[in-house]
Amino acid sequence: MRRHAALLLAASLTLAGCGVANAAEGVVAAPQAERTARESGLKTAIFAGGCFWGVEGVFSHVKGVKSAVSGYHGGTKRQASYDLVSSGITDHVEAVKVTYDPSVIRYDQLLRIFFSVIADPTLKNRQGPDRGAHYDAKLVPMSNEQLAVARAYLAQMTKSGKWSQPIVTDVVRAKAFYPAETYHQDFAAKNPNHGYIQRWDAPKIAALKRLYPGVYSASFQRD
């Protein structure tokens, strides 16, 4: 992982998850979001929030999440490889497809977790130490219900005034999602001593446990 080894030199940068936790924690979903999030049956949604290791690592510790798969959203299948995407020459973003049980965890609750401990909504084309359009934070709803919730939640965030900078996270329509290479799957769980994981992603998982003990699962969720 040449990219991540080099980026450890950026340790002085603010951790995105810790930097936004208090703000997002205080945002609650609007009534519309509460109503439309009450879906039945397993649902999927895609979240892009910087390096997919941390996004997957956090959501895999959320009760009700059945699977979290790292991959590439958008672009073409031919270019959906780590080397090409990380070079910045494709139209993909690193993303995670989350399958969840809405009777246990609602979509608006996943959004709250996302903006509390994973992604800084005021950053464009970067998160944490990572730079490039393939690290942009995006919400990718997979249904009209999720679309309504996502828009309502971002509007609520903007209205709250808890961020000093404009919120720039986009809601985009779902395109093709390509699972990443096998070695990227469950990366945080399989490589807890990796320097990047310890510096940037372990604190996010710890923040999930601290801020949301009721939904935190110590057991890593897998298919």
Beta strands, then each sheet from edge to edge (+ up, - down):
strand 1: 43-48
strand 2: 65-73
strand 3: 93-100
strand 4: 126-127
strand 5: 130-131
strand 6: 138-140
strand 7: 170-171
strand 8: 177-179
sheet 1: 7+ 6+ 1- 3+ 2- 8+
sheet 2: 4+ 5-
end
